[in-house]
Amino acid sequence: MSNSFEKSINLGLGLLMYSREKVEELVEELVSRGEVARKDARQFAVELMQKGEEQREELKKLIQSEVIKALDHVNVARKEDLVTKDDIREIVKEQVRLVLREQGISKE
């Protein structure tokens, strides 16, 4: 297997590790070896960068999912499970209104 072809395979498998500069270097090498036509080089580089971004997003989602599973497994509260100060204020206000209404002090 030629070195540039092997690099492109590795790039396809681990594209998220490559920077734009590395992708451009790889594409230039493929063009110089005649494995990619010069006219197709830019589009090929764009496609590789898009694939890398897709892989990064997939990896990010996978990691987030696994972290959530791990936290659920150890029964740790998540941010959305916590009550904020503003939530507590609203609950207290509503309770005060309810008590005042029940005592006939307020007609809200």
N, C-alpha and C positions, 0 to 999 in steps of 0.2 A: 504494500500500500504506500503510495507516495506521501511524503511528509505533509504537503499542503492538504491533501485529501483527508489524511488522518486528523489534521488540525480542524478541518471543517466538520468532521464527525464529532470530535471532542467539543467543538463549539456548539453544535446542535444539542449535545447532551448537557453541556454545562454553560450555556450561553449567559446565564445570569451572572457569571463570574467575569465576563469580558466587558471591558470598557469600549466606548465608541472608537477610541484610537486603536485598540487591539482588533476590533472588527474591520476597521479600514485597512490595517496592515495585512490581515488575513486575505481580504478581498484583493488587495494589490498583488499579493503573492499568487493568488489563484489566477489573476489576469495575466501576470508575467509568465506563468507556466501554461497559459492557454486553456485552463480549465473553466474559465468564465470569460465571456466576451466583454471587451471594454465597454460597449454600449449597455450591457446588462449589469455592470459592476455597481452602479449607484443603487439600482433597484434591489439587487441582491443584498447589499449592505443594509438598506432600509428594512428589508424583510428579516434579516438576521437580528437587527436591533429590536424590531417588533416582537419577534419570537422570544428574545431575551427578556423583554418587559413582561410579556405574558407569563413566562416561567417565574419571574420575580413575584408577580401577583399571585400565581398559584402557590408558590412556596410560602408567601406571607399568609395566605388564607389557611394553608395547611398548618402552619405554626400556630396561628391564632386559634384554630379549632382544637389542636392538641393541648394548648395551654388551658383553654376553657374546660376541656375534658379533665385535665389534671386537677384544676382548681375545684371543679365539681366533685371529683373523687375524694378530695381531702376536705370538702365542705367549707371552702373559703368564700366569703361574701365577695361579690363583684361590685364594681362601682355603681352599676344600675340598681343593685340591691340595697344600697345604703340610703338612709334618709338624710336630706340636707337640712341645714339651719332654716332655710326658707320653707321647706316642707313642714318642719316642726312649728315654725311661726304660724303658718296657715292652719295647722291642726289646732293649735292653742287658741287662735282667734275664733275659729269656728266653735270650739268648745265654750269659750267665754260667751259668744253670741247666743248659743243654745241655752246656757245657764241663765243669762239675762232674760231671754224670752220666757223661759219656764217660770222665772220669778216675777214676770210681769213688768220688769224694769225697762225692757226694750221691745219695740214692736216690729223690728226688722224682719 
